[in-house]
Amino acid sequence: MHCKYVIQGVTEDGRKFRPSDWIDRVSSMGATYDKQRLVYSDLLHPELFEGQKCLVIDTNLADENPVMFDYVMNFVKTNGLKMVEVCDMVESKLGS
């Protein structure tokens, strides 16, 4: 089963987290440039989730870049941000 963490822009007590561009700032840590354009990593990127801009972290980031994964997870914990784990079923297991 493949999972991702979706980090929302609100704290666990319901307050909006500031600065408002924190998702873009954190996402840019794993981004690269392609012809003068910023390209977000599939492992760490902004995405809409339930109508809200969120930060999405693929669990594979823990294997591919454990330092960045730990940094982001510590950022989430330190700032008390809401986080949801979203998992997909592996296609090969469907219909078994």
PyMOL commands that set and color helices and strands:
alter all, ss='L'
color gray80, all
select helices_A, chain A and resi 22-28+61-64+66-79+91-93
alter helices_A, ss='H'
color red, helices_A
select strands_A, chain A and resi 2-11+32-34+37-39+44-49+52-58+81-88
alter strands_A, ss='S'
color yellow, strands_A
deselect
rebuild
show_as cartoon
